Every structure is written in structure tokens, then in C-alpha cells.
Amino acid sequence: MIFYLSATGNTKWAAQILADATGEELICITDSSSLSNVYKLKPGERIGFCFPVHGWRPPFLFREFVHRLRFEKPEGHYCYALCTAGDNIGESMKLLQQDLQECALRLDSCYSLIMPESYVGLPFMDVDKPEREKQKKETAARLLETFKQAIVERKKGESELVVGHWPRINSRIIGSYFLNHLVTDKPFHVETDRCTACGICARVCPVDNIEGGRGMQPTWKHTGRCLTCFACYHHCPQHAIEFGNRTQHKGQYFFK
């Protein structure tokens, strides 16, 4: 089985390809409220984890899910992880490995893919230019073919990760600030003159944090579950959603 979290679609694309190659079940963790957190594995079944990197860490929601996760007799099952990021991943995999210890798992191999940038929540950050976006997707597709084959063959000891120059500083210090101060839905708002009440933003929110639907202009629920993944912002066909004044005149991206 493959557990995944995705917002703008980069990780879902990769996870679906792995599911097709291995023939194993794909489970979106945001559907886990209706699922058991104790899983029974089939003989020889692999255990996969696919997630986007947020602030050089696994998203807090993904980490919470892993903390609750339990398996019946996980010993001997091949375990791997793949993450996606716009630049580098810092210590994301190291943090995931620490979390997995609680459910008696250890990663046999781990991989990262550099995908088009989608985080636009800081003044100096924007989506990639079209040529850069195209280049990243083509490179990721080639790498994923290699990673996919290694996972199918259950290769162990592989660590194909882009950790960057300052992984500990990025994940532990900057990542902590990011989680405590920048992961919030409070700055999100809709420009009512541009909104057509199509309901797309509410539909694509991975954590059901937007009150809306067709014929309704969106409002954010402030439940504390917002990932600040910008799925709502990027999918809006009218570019009517803003994050304070930090996203004005910036681009949009989602995988297609």
C-alpha cells in the first residue's frame, strides 16, 4: 500500500505511477478519518510513503498520520518513501524515519523529486518560469522511471535525495519558524469582484478547510488544519484568491 498526501498534484502524479507499477493500493491520508489506522498487510506487500516537502519537512498533517499509523506484523515488508519539493528537501527523510520508528518501520530506500515550485507565500517566492517548469517535469519523469524500477525490484540501501547545502538549518530552524508562523489560513481571502463562485477552491482543498461550493464565495474555516499548500490559490480559474498581499501579481501552478 502507498500512503500519500498531495495538494497541487505533483506528489499524486508520482504516487499514481508507483501504484500502477507495483499494483498496490493508493491511500490518500486525508481520507484516513474514515479509515482504520491499523493496517493488515498482504504477503509480500510493499509499504510506501509519498509526500510533498513543506518548509524542508514532511507536512505536519502527514507526520500526525504517521504517528497514529500501526501495522499488523510489519516485519519483513519492503518500505520506501518518495517526496517532492520545489528546490531541496533538507532533513525531511530523516524526520520521517524518526516518525516511522513509532510504528516499527525502517525505510529500505528513499527518493526525492524536484518538481515545479508552488509555494508563493513569501515576497521573494514565485512559481517557476514556463521553461523551468517544463525542464523540472521532464527531469522528474526520467528519474521516476529509475526510482520506480528500483521499488518494483525492492532494492535496499538507495538514498537518492536532494538535501541542499544546509539541511539541518533549513529543516530544524527555518522549518520550525515556517511551521509556527507561516502555516495558517488567516491571510487567505477572495477578491469578490473576480470570484465567479465556481466552487473549485473548496473542492480541491485537501483538508476540507474552505466553506464553499458552486454558487458560494469561499470562506476559510480557521480549523488549524490548513497546510498553506496554496491548492485553492493555484486552482482558481479567475486568480481571485490572495494570501494577504504576498501573492499579488504572482503566477499559478498545478500539475497537469
CORBEL-V566883 format. One record per residue. OMEGA is omega in degrees with one decimal (none if undefined). BURIAL is # if it has 9 or more other C-alpha atoms within 8 Angstrom, else .. Layout:
OMEGA_BURIAL, OMEGA_BURIAL
//
This chain:
-178.3_#, 176.9_#, -177.2_#, 172.0_#, 179.6_#, -179.8_#, 179.8_#, 170.0_#, -179.5_#, -176.4_#, 179.0_#, 177.8_#, -178.7_#, -178.0_#, 179.8_#, 177.9_#, 177.7_#, 178.5_#, 178.8_#, -177.4_., -176.4_., -176.6_., -176.2_., -173.0_#, 178.3_., -175.6_#, 175.4_#, -173.2_#, 178.4_#, 172.3_., -171.1_., 179.5_#, 178.9_., -178.9_., 174.1_., 174.4_., 175.3_., -173.9_., 175.6_., -175.8_., 173.5_#, 177.7_., 177.5_., -176.7_., 175.6_#, 173.9_#, -177.9_#, 176.2_#, -179.9_#, -175.4_#, 171.7_#, 177.6_#, 177.1_#, 179.3_., 179.1_#, 178.4_#, 165.6_#, 177.6_#, -175.3_#, -179.4_., 178.0_., 179.1_#, 176.9_#, 178.8_., -179.6_#, 178.9_#, -179.5_#, -170.5_., 175.4_#, 178.2_., 170.2_#, 176.1_., -179.5_., -175.9_#, 175.9_., 179.1_., 179.5_#, -175.8_#, -178.7_#, 176.4_#, 174.9_#, 177.8_#, 177.2_#, -179.9_#, 178.5_#, -176.0_#, 174.9_., -169.0_#, -178.4_#, -179.2_#, -176.8_#, -178.3_#, 177.1_#, 178.4_., 177.5_#, -179.9_#, 176.5_#, 178.9_., -176.7_#, 178.7_#, -178.9_#, 178.0_., 172.5_#, 178.3_., 173.4_#, -179.2_., 173.3_#, 177.3_#, -179.9_#, -171.6_#, 173.0_#, 175.6_#, 174.1_#, -173.9_#, 178.3_#, -177.7_#, 177.6_#, -179.5_#, -176.4_#, -172.0_#, 176.4_#, -173.3_., -174.8_., -176.4_., -179.5_., 176.2_#, 178.9_#, 172.0_#, -175.2_., -178.9_., 178.2_., 177.1_#, 179.9_#, -179.5_., 179.8_., -178.0_#, 179.2_#, 178.3_., 179.8_., 179.7_#, 178.0_., 179.4_., -178.1_#, 176.3_#, 178.2_., 179.8_., -179.0_#, -179.0_#, 178.7_., 179.6_#, 176.7_#, -179.2_#, 178.3_., 179.0_., -177.8_#, 175.9_., 179.4_., 179.3_#, -178.1_., -171.5_., 172.9_#, -172.1_#, -179.6_#, -174.5_., -176.1_., -172.9_., -177.3_#, 178.9_#, -178.0_., -175.1_#, -173.4_#, -174.5_., -179.9_#, 179.4_#, 177.9_#, 177.5_#, 179.7_#, -178.0_#, -173.6_#, -172.7_., -173.9_., 177.8_#, -175.4_#, 176.8_#, -173.7_#, -179.0_., -177.4_., 174.4_#, -179.9_#, 172.1_#, -169.1_#, -179.4_., 179.2_., -176.3_., 178.1_#, 178.3_., -178.5_#, 178.0_#, -177.1_#, -176.5_#, 179.8_#, -178.1_#, -175.4_., 179.8_#, -175.3_#, -177.6_#, 177.3_., -175.9_., -178.1_#, 173.6_#, -177.3_#, -176.6_#, -179.7_#, -178.9_., -178.7_., 171.0_#, -170.4_#, 167.7_#, -177.8_#, -168.9_#, -179.5_., -179.0_#, -174.2_., -179.1_., -178.9_., 178.5_#, -171.7_#, -178.9_., 177.9_#, 175.6_#, -179.9_#, 179.8_#, -173.9_#, -177.0_#, -176.6_#, -176.6_#, -179.6_., -177.4_., -173.3_#, -178.2_#, 178.1_#, 177.5_#, -169.9_#, 173.8_., -174.4_., -177.0_#, -179.4_#, 176.4_., 175.8_., -176.8_., 178.6_., 177.2_#, 161.7_#, -173.3_#, 176.1_., none_.
//
